[in-house]
Amino acid sequence: MSKDLVIGVDSSTTACKAIAWDRAGKAVAEARASFDLISPQPNWYEQNADDWWTALCSTLRDLVAQVGGERIAALCITHQRESFVPVDEACRPLRNAILWVDDRCVPQVAEIDRRFGSDAIQELTGKGPSTKQSLPEFLWLQTHEPDVLKRAYKILDVHAFLVKRLTGRWVTSTACADPMGVLDMRGNTWATDLIAQIGLSVEQFAELMPPGAIMGEVTAEAAALTGLPAGVPVVAGAGDGQSAGLGANITQPGKAYLNLGTAMVSGAHLEHYAADRAFRTLCSPLAGAYVAEEVLGGGTFTVTWFVDNFGPDMRGVGLPVSREEVLELAASKLPPGSLGLMLVPYWNGVMPPYWDAAATGITVGWTGAHRREHFYRAIMEGIAYEHRLTMDGVARATGTPLDEFILMGGGSKSALWCQIVADIHNTMVTRASTTEATNLGAGILAAFAAGWYASVREAAEAMTQHGKSFLPNDKTHVIYDRLYREVYVELFPALQKSLDKLNALTYGGAS
């Protein structure tokens, strides 16, 4: 039988999912295994890195049992970004992995700003100081667990850890390592001076390879654990955000993807490096290119928070519809602007354009006329406004307007939300045809490396399709445009100092 399938693996924050893809980008089979999240203190989030490997072995055994190992041409991994684990020479974890959602390092973010300057860090690494990067977590370890870093033979991102277990090689992809915040983005190399200044050495990090390159082959030992044949090529991947863009065929300037998942993640393709506070810059799955990205921690998380806390009485209404569907129907009857209610969606801080880890959400305009559906619609509008804020910054910095957004993730199932995004941007919005765009991005890189296609762009074109499109309503856009330009863009800057003080006087423990 010919090698007619590739495997995409998505090792996310909560689970590992493996999917077998054919040449047309059709999912032939899939398998999944979850793992635990550990929170030893409030806002601290860790995982046992061995659980990543156990879950990977389980999903691969299940998948191979479904399709047969002889059909697998190549395998590629995408993963939760910024998360890392220090290991010894045998790739045994020295402590739990620290995850991207961990916020223990807020003081170290301020330290980075003082020591290096946020503008200098942004220019070098493409990212302003943030708790989402690994860099401040390294400083936290230097202060609180210095022995761990002294003993660390390597400090590995998720991709590097799993690739080492699969192939025996200490190697990772530039597009997997760069979210850690210690890469020289222009040179696509480790930022040697920065790493030395924080008391580490480049030798403690994995070798870098471009995405789409063959990093090694599945060893006999790994084959026995995964069910894969020994010798299957393991391909350099990309972090889950960039991989989702590839799975939506965002490979040319002028288009961007918008993943309305637990976090809102959006990215536009850049042919050349650009650093700007309006966005964070990442290595693209297309070697040598870049992605201008927005990440907002409160995407569908904020919607779920609202429904869970303000709609518990809507359970058990005896109808085959969810609470979200009931609220969406009610919200769709409202005029744009939610009858004067406006929301700034910083439920989990904000990265670009303000880079304020302590930022909190804002809701203004309350009157006695407002009900739950007004708040529900205001959440959708606020997240769409925030998306425009960053994407307008991308367009200004690059000189390239964005004329279409490809939507994916759970929020894209909402026709109302898709239409709101189209109306606020005055731009066509199109749904991705698969909810597994992140995994498909890994499959596309594997297909290229397997020789199925001459380029990553050609593979993406052949293996992706799009769904329904939403066109902006001119009259509605006029209303939203004024609300955005005359109100939304001024709200957070006007209240930022007061919000920071409020945060310090309450969460900061002041009396």
N, C-alpha and C positions, 0 to 999 in steps of 0.2 A: 504493500500500500504506500502511496506517495505521502510525503510530508506536507499535508494540506492544511494544517492548523498551526496557529501561534497562540501562546498563552500570555495574557495580560494579568498581572497580579497587582491588586491594590491593597497595601498594608496600611489601613487607615487608623484613626484614633481608637476605634472600638472593635474592629474586626479585620480579618484578611479575606478578600474575595478573589478567587481565580476564575477567569473566563477564557474559554477556548474560542478564538475568532477565526473565521475563514477569510478568503481573499477579498470578499465583498464587504467585510465588516459586519457580518452576521454572527451573533452569539450562538454557538452550537451547543455548549454545555457550560455549567458554572457550579462552583462549590464555595462554601463560606464557613468560617469558624471565627468565633468571637473571643475576646480576651478582656481581662478585668482592668479597670481604671482604679488607681490607688490614690487616695487623697489623705496623706498623713496629717495635714493641717489645712485649715480653710484657705482656699485659693492655691494650694500646692497640688500638683498633679504629676503622678509618676506611673511607670509600668515596669514589670519584669521583662526585660528584653528577650529572655529565653522564651517567653510566651509568644513573641512575634514569630520565632522560629518554629515552635510547636504548632502554631496556627497555620503557618505556611506549609509545613509538611502535611498536615491534615487535609488542607484544601487541595493540595496537589495530588495526594493519593486518591482522593475522592474524584477529582476531575479526570485523572489518567484512567481510573477504573471505568469512567463513562465513555471515553473516546479512544483509548488505546495510546500508549506511549510512542509507538512507531509513527504516529501521525504528526508529532510535534516537531516543528521546524526550528523554533526559537522561543525564548521566554524573556519577558521584560517586566521590571518591577516599578510601580509608582507608589507613593507613600506619604504618610503624614510628615509635614515639613517642620524644620527647626528642632524637632525632638532628637535627642542624642543620648548615647550611653558610653561611659568610659569602660574599657576592657583591658584584660591582661594579654600576654603573648599568645595564649590559647583561645582568644576571643571569648573569654568568660567575663561576664559583667562584674565590675567592681562595686557597683551600687545599682539601684533602680535607675532606669532611664528617666530623664526630666523631659516633660512634654511641652509642646508649643503653647498649650493653654495655661501653663503654670505662671503665676504672677508673684512669686516670692522675691523676684529680683528688681522690684521697683526702685529701691535705693541705688542699685548698681546702674540702672538706666541714667539716673541723674549724675552718677559718677562718670560715666562715659562722656556725657555732655560736657562736664567740667574738664576732664583730662584731654579729650581729643577734639571737642567741638562737634556739634551735631551736623553742621554743614560739611565738614571734612569727612566725617564718617559716611554721610550720604553720598558724597562724590566718589569715595573709594569703594564702598560696598553696595551702593545703590539703595541703601535703606537707612532711614533715620533711627536713632536709638529707640528701642521698643522692647517690652517684655516678651514679645513673640520671637525675637531672635535668640540664638544660643549664646551670643557674645556676652550679654550681661549675666547669664546663668553661669558662664565660666568664671566670671568675677565673683559671683556668689560662692561658688565652690572654693575658690582661692581663699576666701575669707572664712568660710564655715567648715569646709572639708578639704583642707589643703593636701592632706595625705592621699586622697583619692586621685588628684591630678598628678601628684608626684609618682604614684604607682602606675598610672595609666600608660600602657604601651601604645594604645590608640584611642582616639575619641571619635566615635562613629555615628553618622546619621543612620536612619533606619535602613536605607538602601545599602549602605556600605556594610552594615552588620549582616544583612541577609545574603548579600553577594559573597561575603567572606565564608559564610556557612555553606553556600552552594558550590563555590568554585575553589575555595582555599586561598583566594587572592585578596590582599588589602587594597581595594580599588573602589571608587565611586564615580558618579557622573558630576560634571560641573553644575548641571541643572538640578541635581539632588543636594549638593553641598552648599550652593551659594545662599539659600535661605538662612543658613546658620549665621551669616553676617561677618564672616572672616575671609571672604574672597576678594581679591583685586578684580573687580568686574571688567575693567578694560582689558586686562591681560588674561582673564580666565585662568588665573593661578591663585594659590593661597596668598593672602596678604602677609608676607613674611614679617615685616616690621611690626605690624599691628599685633600679630600673634606673639612675637617676642616681647612686646611691651606689656602684655597681660600675663607674662610668665610662663608661656607654653612654647613648644617648638613645632616647626612644620612637620618634623618626623613623627609627631603624634597624630597626624591626620593621614587619611588614605590617599593613594595616588589618584589623580584626576584624569578622566577620559571624557571626550565629548559624547553627548547623547546620540544613540544610534550605533555606537561602536560595540563590537563584541568584546566583552570584558574577560571572558573565560568560559569554561565549560563545566557542566555539572559533574562533580567527582563521583567515583564509585561509592564512596561513603554516603554522599548526599542522595545518590540515586536509590540506595537501599532504604532511605528514610522517606523519600518523596514519591517513589514509584516511577519517576522519570527515568528514561534510559541514560546511562552515563554518556557524556559527550554532547548533550544538548547545549547549544550556545546560549549564554546569558548576556543580555544586551543592556547597555547603559540606558537608564531611564531618565525620568524627570520627576520633580515633586508634584503632588497631586493637583495643585493649581495650574501649573503650566501644562500638565498632561491633559487636563480637562479642556484647555484651549485647543490643543492639538486634536482631541477627540471631537471638537466642534468645527474643525478645519479652519481655525484662525491662523493662517500661515502667510498672510499678506497684509500690508498696511491698509487702514480704512475700515476694518471691522474689529469687533471686540466680542468676547464672550461674557456672559453674566450668569454666574452660578448662584441661584437663590436657594442655597442649602442652609444648614444650621448657621454657618457664617456666610455672609455675602462676599463672593470673590469674583472680581472682574478683571480682565486683562486684554490689552491691545498689543498687536505684534509691532516690534521695532526692528528695523534692519540694522540700525547702528545704536551704540550705547548713548543713553541720555539719563542724567540724574536730576531729579527735581523733587522738592518737598511735596508736590501735589500727588505723587505716586511713589511706589517702590519699584525698583528695577530688578528683574530676575533674568537668569539665563534661559533662553528659549529651548524647547525640545529640538528646534532646528539649529544645529551647531553653528555658532558664530553670530546668531541673532539674539534678540532680547525680548522681554515682555514687560510692559508698563502695567503695574497691577495695583488694584485696590483690594484691601481686606477689611471688612467690617464684621466684628465678632457677633453682632446681633442681627442675623438674617432671619430665617424662619425660627430661630431661637426666640426672637422677640414676639413673633406671632404665637408660638406655642406657650410662652410665658403668659401672654394676655389671655388666651383661651383657657388655660389651666386655672388661672387666678380670678378671672372675671366671667367665666362661663361654666362653672361646675353644675349649675342648675339646669343646663341644657342637655345633660346626659339623660339617656333613656326616654327620649320624647316619642319613641315608638315608630320612628320613621327611618328608612334605610339611608340616612344622610348623616354626615359628620357635623360636629359643631362648627367647624370652619366653613363648611358649605352653607349652613344656615346664616352665619355672619356675612359671608361673601354675598349672598343673595340680598340681604338687607343693605349692605354697604354699596352694592351696585345701583341701588335706587337713589343714592345721595348725589348731590352736585359735586363737581371737582372742588377741592379745598375743604371738604368735610365740614361745611358750614362754619368756617372760621377756626377750626381746630387744627393746629400744626404741631408736628412731632420731629424732634432731632434724635435719631435712633442710636445714641451712644450708650446702649445698655451694657456694653462690655468694653468701654474705653474707645479710643480712636487712634488709628495710625495716620496715614495721609488724610488730609493735608496738614493736620494740627499736631500729630505725634504727641498726644497727651494720654498717657496710660491711666490717669485719674479722672478723665472725662466721664461725665454721667449724662443720662438722657434728659431731654427737655420736652415738656408738653405745654403749649400756651394756647390761650383763646377759649378756655372753658366758659360755658354758660349753662343755664338750666335747660337749654334745648338739646344738649348733647346726650347721646345714649351710647351703648356699647358699639353699635355699628359705626358711629362716627370715629371712635377711637380705633376700631379695626381698620377702617379705611385710611385714617391718618398714619397708621404704622406703615401701610403699603406705600402711601405717598411720601412719607419721610425717608424711607429706604431708597425710593426712586430719586428723590431730590439729592440725597447723599451720593448716589451713583453718578448723577449728572455733575455734581461738584468735582469729583475726581476725574471723570472722563473729559470734562471741559478743560481741566488742567493738563491732561495728556495731549489733547488736541492743540492747546496753546504751545506746549513745550516742544512738540514734534512738528508743528506746522501741517499736520495731516488731520482733516476732519474725519469723524467716524460716521459712516452712513448706514450701518446695520449692527444690531446686537443679536447674538445667538444666545438664547436663554436655555438654561438647564437647571436641574435640581428640583426639589419638591415644590418650591414656590412657583416654578414655571407651569405647573398644572393649573394654576389659577388664571382663568381668562381675564378676570378683572385686573389682576396685577400686571399681566403682560400688556394690557391696553394702557394702564397708567404709565408704565415705563415708556411706551411708544409716545404717549401724549406729552409727557414731561420733557422728553428729549427731542420731540418732533422728528423722530427717526423710526424706520421700520424695525420691528422686533420679530424674530423668527425662533420658534422652538427647535431645539435639537431633537433628532428623531429617536435618540436613546437616552435613558436615564443613567447609563453607564459610560458617559463620555470620558470620565477620568480613566477608567480601565481600558477603554478603546484606544486612548492616546498611547498607553503602553503597548497595546497590540499593534498599533501602527508602526511604532519604532521597531518592534520585533519583526514585523513583515518586511520593513526596509532592510534590516540587517540580514534577514534570511534570503535576500536577493529577489524577492517577489516584485519589487518596484525599484526604479532607478534612483529615486530620491524620496525623502520624507514627505515633501509636498505632494508628489505623485501618489504615494501611499495614502495620504490623508484624503486626497480628492477621490480616490477609488473606494475608500472604506467608510466614508461618512455620508449621511443624508440629512435633510432637514424636514421639519414638519410644518405646521400651520404658521402663517405670518400675520402680524397685526400692524395695520397702517395707522399713523397718527391722525387724530381728528383735529382739523385746523382751529375750530372755535374753542375746543377744549384746551389745546396747546396755548392759545393766547392767554387764557385764564391762568394756567399753570406757570407760564413763563413769567408773568408779573409776580405771582406769589413767590416763585423761586428767586428772581433777581432782586425784588424789593423787600422781601421778608426773610426767606430761608437763609440766604448767604450771610446775613447780618446777625442771626440769632446767637450762634455759639460764640463768635468773637466778642459780642457785647456782654455775654454772661460768663465767659470763661473764668475770669478772676473770682467772681462770686461763687461759681460752682466749685472751684478749687478750694476756696476758703470753707465753704459748706462741707466739703469732703474732709478737710483737715480737722474741722471742729466736731465732726461726728465719727467717721471711720478712723480718723487719726487719733482719737482718744482724748482730745482736749477737753478740759472741764471749764 
